[in-house]
Amino acid sequence: MRGVQVSLLVAAFCALSACASKSIYYWGHYEDLLYDMHAKPGTADPGTQVAALTEDIDKAHAQGKPVPPGVHAHLGYVYYQQGNLGSAEQEFQTEKQLFPESTAFIDGLLKRMKRQ
């Protein structure tokens, strides 16, 4: 009898784990871009990052999933690197709107961006 209880407990745990492992976010290339940017400098140039992140955002919308926190902020930063300040500000504002907990960080970025 005890073996049956343990088996049921393990089966329930596995079922719950499977449900918990599904992400609510569409991650796309984001994690790979971050890794490449920091671990392999020069492999993720700004143009490549803009294209990949824009594609990810479009795919996320098509699948009805949100992008994870940081995607719009990262895209804004890449636009800033390219000198496209209007698009950078728009992406930073989108990040704030989607993830209000990022407001202090994003406001700091916007303030520094406008000083330059």
Contact map, one row per residue, 1 for C-alpha under 8 A:
11111000000000000000000000000000000000000000000000000000000000000000000000000000000000000000000000000000000000000000
11111100000000000000000000000000000000000000000000000000000000000000000000000000000000000000000000000000000000000000
11111110000000000000000000000000000000000000000000000000000000000000000000000000000000000000000000000000000000000000
11111111000000000000000000000000000000000000000000000000000000000000000000000000000000000000000000000000000000000000
11111111100000000000000000000000000000000000000000000000000000000000000000000000000000000000000000000000000000000000
01111111110000000000000000000000000000000000000000000000000000000000000000000000000000000000000000000000000000000000
00111111111000000000000000000000000000000000000000000000000000000000000000000000000000000000000000000000000000000000
00011111111100000000000000000000000000000000000000000000000000000000000000000000000000000000000000000000000000000000
00001111111110000000000000000000000000000000000000000000000000000000000000000000000000000000000000000000000000000000
00000111111111000000000000000000000000000000000000000000000000000000000000000000000000000000000000000000000000000000
00000011111111100000000000000000000000000000000000000000000000000000000000000000000000000000000000000000000000000000
00000001111111110000000000000000000000000000000000000000000000000000000000000000000000000000000000000000000000000000
00000000111111111000000000000000000000000000000000000000000000000000000000000000000000000000000000000000000000000000
00000000011111111100000000000000000000000000000000000000000000000000000000000000000000000000000000000000000000000000
00000000001111111110000000000000000000000000000000000000000000000000000000000000000000000000000000000000000000000000
00000000000111111111000000000000000000000000000000000000000000000000000000000000000000000000000000000000000000000000
00000000000011111111100000000000000000000000000000000000000000000000000000000000000000000000000000000000000000000000
00000000000001111111110000000000000000000000000000000000000000000000000000000000000000000000000000000000000000000000
00000000000000111111110000000000000000000000000000000000000000000000000000000000000000000000000000000000000000000000
00000000000000011111111000000000000000000000000000000000000000000000000000000000000000000000000000000000000000000000
00000000000000001111111000000000000000000000000000000000000000000000000000000000000000000000000000000000000000000000
00000000000000000111111100000000000000000000000000000000000000000000000000000000000000000000000000000000000000000000
00000000000000000001111111000000000000000000000000000000000000000000000000000000000000000000000000000000000000000000
00000000000000000000011111000000000000000000000000000000000000001100000000000000000000000000000000000000000000000000
00000000000000000000001111100000000000000000000000000000000100001111000000000000000000000000000000000000000000000000
00000000000000000000001111110000000000000000000000000001001100001111000000000000000000000000000000000000000000000000
00000000000000000000000011111110000000000000000000000001000000000011000000000000000000000000000000000000000000000000
00000000000000000000000001111110000000000000000000001001000000000000000000000000000000000000000000000000000000000000
00000000000000000000000000111111100000000000000000011001000000000000000000000000000000000000000000000000000000000000
00000000000000000000000000111111110000000000000000011001000000000000001000000000000000000000000000000000000000000000
00000000000000000000000000111111111000000000000000000000000000000000000000000000000000000000000000000000000000000000
00000000000000000000000000001111111100000000000000000000000000000000000000000000000000000000000000000000000000000000
00000000000000000000000000001111111110000001000010000000000000000000000000000000000000000000000000000000000000000000
00000000000000000000000000000111111111000000000000000000000000000000000000000000000000000000000000000000000000000000
00000000000000000000000000000011111111110000000000000000000000000000000000000000000000000000000000000000000000000000
00000000000000000000000000000001111111111011000000000000000000000000000000000000000000000000000000000000000000000000
00000000000000000000000000000000111111111111000000000000000000000000000000000000000000000000000000000000000000000000
00000000000000000000000000000000011111111000000000000000000000000000000000000000000000000000000000000000000000000000
00000000000000000000000000000000001111111000000000000000000000000000000000000000000000000000000000000000000000000000
00000000000000000000000000000000001111111111000000000000000000000000000000000000000000000000000000000000000000000000
00000000000000000000000000000000000111111111000000000000000000000000000000000000000000000000000000000000000000000000
00000000000000000000000000000000000010011111100000000000000000000000000000000000000000000000000000000000000000000000
00000000000000000000000000000000000110011111100000000000000000000000000000000000000000000000000000000000000000000000
00000000000000000000000000000000100110011111110110000000000000000000000000000000000000000000000000000000000000000000
00000000000000000000000000000000000000000111111110000000000000000000000000000000000000000000000000000000000000000000
00000000000000000000000000000000000000000001111111000000000000000000000000000110110000000000000000000000000000000000
00000000000000000000000000000000000000000000111111100000000000000000000000000000000000000000000000000000000000000000
00000000000000000000000000000000000000000001111111110000000000000000000000000000000000000000000000000000000000000000
00000000000000000000000000000000100000000001111111111000000000000000000000100100000000000000000000000000000000000000
00000000000000000000000000000000000000000000011111111100000000000000000000100110000000000000000000000000000000000000
00000000000000000000000000000000000000000000001111111110000000000000000000000000000000000000000000000000000000000000
00000000000000000000000000001100000000000000000111111111000000000000000000000000000000000000000000000000000000000000
00000000000000000000000000011100000000000000000011111111100000000000001000100000000000000000000000000000000000000000
00000000000000000000000000000000000000000000000001111111110000000000000000000000000000000000000000000000000000000000
00000000000000000000000000000000000000000000000000111111111000000000000000000000000000000000000000000000000000000000
00000000000000000000000001111100000000000000000000011111111100000010000000000000000000000000000000000000000000000000
00000000000000000000000000000000000000000000000000001111111110000010000000000000000000000000000000000000000000000000
00000000000000000000000000000000000000000000000000000111111111000000000000000000000000000000000000000000000000000000
00000000000000000000000001000000000000000000000000000011111111100000000000000000000000000000000000000000000000000000
00000000000000000000000011000000000000000000000000000001111111111110000000000000000000000000000000000000000000000000
00000000000000000000000000000000000000000000000000000000111111111100000000000000000000000000000000000000000000000000
00000000000000000000000000000000000000000000000000000000011111111000000000000000000000000000000000000000000000000000
00000000000000000000000000000000000000000000000000000000001111111000000000000000000000000000000000000000000000000000
00000000000000000000000000000000000000000000000000000000000111111100000000000000000000000000000000000000000000000000
00000000000000000000000111000000000000000000000000000000000111111110000000000000000000000000000000000000000000000000
00000000000000000000000111000000000000000000000000000000000110011111000000000000000000000000000000000000000000000000
00000000000000000000000011100000000000000000000000000001100100001111101000000000000000000000000000000000000000000000
00000000000000000000000011100000000000000000000000000000000000000111111000000000000000000000000000000000000000000000
00000000000000000000000000000000000000000000000000000000000000000011111100000000000000000000001000100000000000000000
00000000000000000000000000000000000000000000000000000000000000000001111111000000000000000000001000000000000000000000
00000000000000000000000000000100000000000000000000001000000000000011111111100000000000000000001000000000000000000000
00000000000000000000000000000000000000000000000000000000000000000000111111110000000000000011011000000000000000000000
00000000000000000000000000000000000000000000000000000000000000000000011111111000000000000011001000000000010000000000
00000000000000000000000000000000000000000000000000000000000000000000011111111100000000000000000000000000000000000000
00000000000000000000000000000000000000000000000011001000000000000000001111111110000000010010000000000000000000000000
00000000000000000000000000000000000000000000000000000000000000000000000111111111000000111111000000000000000000000000
00000000000000000000000000000000000000000000000000000000000000000000000011111111100000010000000000000000000000000000
00000000000000000000000000000000000000000000010011000000000000000000000001111111110000010000000000000000000000000000
00000000000000000000000000000000000000000000010001000000000000000000000000111111111110110000000000000000000000000000
00000000000000000000000000000000000000000000000000000000000000000000000000011111111110110000000000000000000000000000
00000000000000000000000000000000000000000000010000000000000000000000000000001111111100000000000000000000000000000000
00000000000000000000000000000000000000000000010000000000000000000000000000000111111100000000000000000000000000000000
00000000000000000000000000000000000000000000000000000000000000000000000000000011111110000000000000000000000000000000
00000000000000000000000000000000000000000000000000000000000000000000000000000011111111110000000000000000000000000000
00000000000000000000000000000000000000000000000000000000000000000000000000000011001111111000000000000000000000000000
00000000000000000000000000000000000000000000000000000000000000000000000000000000000111111100000000000000000000000000
00000000000000000000000000000000000000000000000000000000000000000000000000010011000111111110000000000000000000000000
00000000000000000000000000000000000000000000000000000000000000000000000000111111000111111111000000000000000000000000
00000000000000000000000000000000000000000000000000000000000000000000000000010000000011111111100000000000000001000000
00000000000000000000000000000000000000000000000000000000000000000000000000010000000001111111110000000000000000000000
00000000000000000000000000000000000000000000000000000000000000000000000110110000000000111111111000000000000000000000
00000000000000000000000000000000000000000000000000000000000000000000000110010000000000011111111100000000010001000000
00000000000000000000000000000000000000000000000000000000000000000000000000000000000000001111111110000000010000000000
00000000000000000000000000000000000000000000000000000000000000000000000100000000000000000111111111000000000000000000
00000000000000000000000000000000000000000000000000000000000000000000111110000000000000000011111111110100010000000000
00000000000000000000000000000000000000000000000000000000000000000000000000000000000000000001111111111110010000000000
00000000000000000000000000000000000000000000000000000000000000000000000000000000000000000000111111110000000000000000
00000000000000000000000000000000000000000000000000000000000000000000000000000000000000000000011111110000000000000000
00000000000000000000000000000000000000000000000000000000000000000000100000000000000000000000001111111110000000000000
00000000000000000000000000000000000000000000000000000000000000000000000000000000000000000000001111111110000000000000
00000000000000000000000000000000000000000000000000000000000000000000000000000000000000000000000100111111000000000000
00000000000000000000000000000000000000000000000000000000000000000000000000000000000000000000001100111111110000000000
00000000000000000000000000000000000000000000000000000000000000000000000000000000000000000000000100111111111000000000
00000000000000000000000000000000000000000000000000000000000000000000000000000000000000000000000000001111111100000000
00000000000000000000000000000000000000000000000000000000000000000000000000000000000000000000000000000111111110000000
00000000000000000000000000000000000000000000000000000000000000000000000010000000000000000001101100000111111111000000
00000000000000000000000000000000000000000000000000000000000000000000000000000000000000000000000000000011111111100000
00000000000000000000000000000000000000000000000000000000000000000000000000000000000000000000000000000001111111110000
00000000000000000000000000000000000000000000000000000000000000000000000000000000000000000000000000000000111111111000
00000000000000000000000000000000000000000000000000000000000000000000000000000000000000001001000000000000011111111100
00000000000000000000000000000000000000000000000000000000000000000000000000000000000000000000000000000000001111111110
00000000000000000000000000000000000000000000000000000000000000000000000000000000000000000000000000000000000111111111
00000000000000000000000000000000000000000000000000000000000000000000000000000000000000000000000000000000000011111111
00000000000000000000000000000000000000000000000000000000000000000000000000000000000000000000000000000000000001111111
00000000000000000000000000000000000000000000000000000000000000000000000000000000000000000000000000000000000000111111
00000000000000000000000000000000000000000000000000000000000000000000000000000000000000000000000000000000000000011111
